[in-house]
Amino acid sequence: MPLERRKFKQLVIENTLRSCQLFLGLPAVDISAIAAFAIPKQIAKGEYLFREGSPADGFYIVQRGGIKVHRMSAAGKEQVIHLFQPIESFAEAALATEIGYPADARATVESTVLLIPKRDFIELLRFRPELALRMLGSMSQHLRVLVGLLDDLTLKDMETRLANWLLKRCRRPLPNEPVVIKLDRTKRVLAAEMGTTSETLSRTLAKFRGQKLVQVKGNTITLTRPRALQQLLQKNLGEL
């Protein structure tokens, strides 16, 4: 590879790392060191980045596209854990285990990710202990996502789950005027995240439309009466 092209590739990788929450504020020398061993990977839509139990080579940062991390039940039902998007990192737990990745990861669209190899990064941690604290913080954030997912899945029905999901994306206190929510994932992925099917999600949205609670157009959901939706949620949860 020509020198100029290598330099450009290095700069692109450094910019991605610098923008990633995990590495915000990290000294330039450390960013350069990580960029030197980061490995870009192109992933086609629908292609698996890794499978549950496969050897953990390191963790990843999304440069472009989206990576869906999910698990399959014994009955073959997919449960989405999280959809990772540009400059988000994931699979950091690979650094602390030898048992392989705990879930599947697949591209929802054509994507580019950076693999941060486990061996190289751990070697860097020996000289940069503050990085280890950043990793703990990142894994704590992923744990909060999992706890939130567990909370959502324990809600008794799809109507309650969907109302809860929509209201979590509203500013507080809830406004009187409509709130527009732009979906950053397909309805199929959203349904899997909620532990249901696309058909059930569509029926529930149609029910909310019939109650004049939402309007749906493409990947945009408008909460026409957010406070009324909040009352419905509270009623379903037995809080009213």
C-alpha positions, 0 to 999 in steps of 0.5 A, a space after each residue: 500500500 502506498 505511503 500516502 494511502 496508509 497515512 490516510 487510512 491511519 487518520 480515518 481510523 484515528 478520527 473514529 477512535 477519537 469520536 468513540 465514547 470509550 476513547 474521548 479525551 485520550 491523548 493523541 499518542 494513545 489514539 495513534 497506538 491503538 489505530 496502528 493495530 486496529 483492523 478494519 472489516 467490511 461486513 455485507 448486509 446480513 453477514 455475521 461478524 461473530 457467532 455466540 461461542 466463537 473465539 473472542 479476538 477482541 472488541 469492535 467499534 462501528 465505523 459505518 452501518 449497524 451491527 445487531 447483537 442478539 441471541 437465539 432461544 432454544 425454540 429459534 426465537 431471536 432476541 435483540 440485545 442492542 443495535 450498535 451504530 457508528 462510533 459505538 463500541 461493543 463486545 468489550 467483555 471479550 477482553 476479560 474472558 476466554 469462553 468466546 463471544 456471549 451472543 451473535 453479531 450481524 450487520 443490518 446493512 452494509 457496514 464497516 467495523 474496527 476490530 481492536 485485537 485483544 492481545 494488542 490492546 491488553 498489552 497497551 493496558 499494561 502501560 495505560 491503566 487508566 484505559 482499564 477504568 474506561 473499559 469498566 465504564 463502557 461495560 457498565 453502560 452495556 449492563 445498564 442497557 441489558 437491565 433496561 431490556 430485562 425491565 421491558 421484557 417483564 412488562 405484561 403485554 405488547 401494548 405496555 411494552 411499546 408504550 413504555 419504549 416510546 415514552 422513554 424517548 420523550 423529553 421530560 416533563 412530557 409536553 402537551 404537543 406532539 413528539 416526533 420519534 425517528 426510528 434508527 432501526 427497522 420495525 423488524 429489528 424493533 419487534 425482535 428487541 421487544 421479544 415479539 414479531 413484526 406483525 404483532 408490533 404492526 397490530 399494536 401500532 395500528 391500535 394506537 393509531 385507532 386511539 389517536 395516540 400515534 401517527 406512523 409514516 415510514 420510519 417516523 412515529 409521532 406521539 400525537 398525545 404523549 400524556 394520554 399514552 402515559 396514562 395508558 401505560 400507568 393504567 396497564 401497570 396498575 398505577 392509576 
